[in-house]
Amino acid sequence: DGLGRSRLLGAPRCLRGPDASGQKLLPKSRPCDPPGPPPSAPAPRLAGSNHSGSPKPGTKRLPQALIVGVKKGGTRAVLEFIRVHPDVRALGTEPHFFDRNYGRGLDWYRQKRHSICPRGNSLSKIENKKRRMKSITLSSSFQSRNHI
Ligand SMILES: Nc1ncnc2c1ncn2[C@@H]1O[C@H](COP(=O)(O)OS(=O)(=O)O)[C@@H](OP(=O)(O)O)[C@H]1O
């Protein structure tokens, strides 16, 4: 609200440690993780999925929000605006999940997000260079009555 009070009352807060006081958690100059398994690696399977790769009923967890924009459409600016919220943490750099690290699986991606905010709200910008699209996912403990 206008007084700077969080409307996310009741949601676990992401306490910002000394390493995250408004700074990017991962500097842009940091080299990417070594490449994952070759493209022939099987597609990652969702936790709780059956042998066909389909999630079991009741186990699929989707992001609370997915913001999609074209490349160079200002998606970084949107992410930076959202991360100003005190209850939101964001990966500093794009994890390159789809174009470089897909073979590492969804657990690798989830762990990256979990490492910045284990119980709360995390943002990350992911990319699909082939389609020249960018998206921002917001996974959170927000209740449906909460908005940012
Ligand atoms: N409000 C507003 N108005 C006009 N232009 C803006 C605005 N916000 C971001 N930008 C410009 O958007 C470019 C970055 O977009 P993205 O963050 O989507 O880039 S990327 O696709 O992730 O590389 C980047 O443009 P370039 O500097 O030409 O790369 C930003 O300057």
The ligand as a Gaussian input file, in Angstrom:
#p B3LYP/6-31G(d) Opt

LIG

0 1
 N       10.345000       1.739000     -19.951000
 C       11.113000       1.452000     -21.002000
 N       10.990000       2.152000     -22.135000
 C       11.755000       1.860000     -23.209000
 N       12.696000       0.894000     -23.232000
 C       12.858000       0.173000     -22.114000
 C       12.071000       0.400000     -20.953000
 N       12.474000      -0.483000     -20.000000
 C       13.450000      -1.226000     -20.557000
 N       13.692000      -0.825000     -21.815000
 C       14.659000      -1.368000     -22.743000
 O       14.354000      -2.750000     -22.953000
 C       15.560000      -3.406000     -23.335000
 C       15.756000      -4.627000     -22.468000
 O       14.642000      -5.498000     -22.605000
 P       14.683000      -6.943000     -21.898000
 O       14.940000      -6.793000     -20.448000
 O       13.428000      -7.668000     -22.255000
 O       15.960000      -7.554000     -22.582000
 S       16.305000      -9.060000     -22.814000
 O       15.425000      -9.586000     -23.867000
 O       16.160000      -9.806000     -21.565000
 O       17.703000      -9.052000     -23.265000
 C       16.676000      -2.426000     -23.150000
 O       16.965000      -1.887000     -24.407000
 P       18.440000      -1.911000     -25.013000
 O       19.251000      -1.040000     -24.123000
 O       18.300000      -1.344000     -26.404000
 O       18.910000      -3.341000     -24.997000
 C       16.066000      -1.387000     -22.241000
 O       16.696000      -0.161000     -22.374000

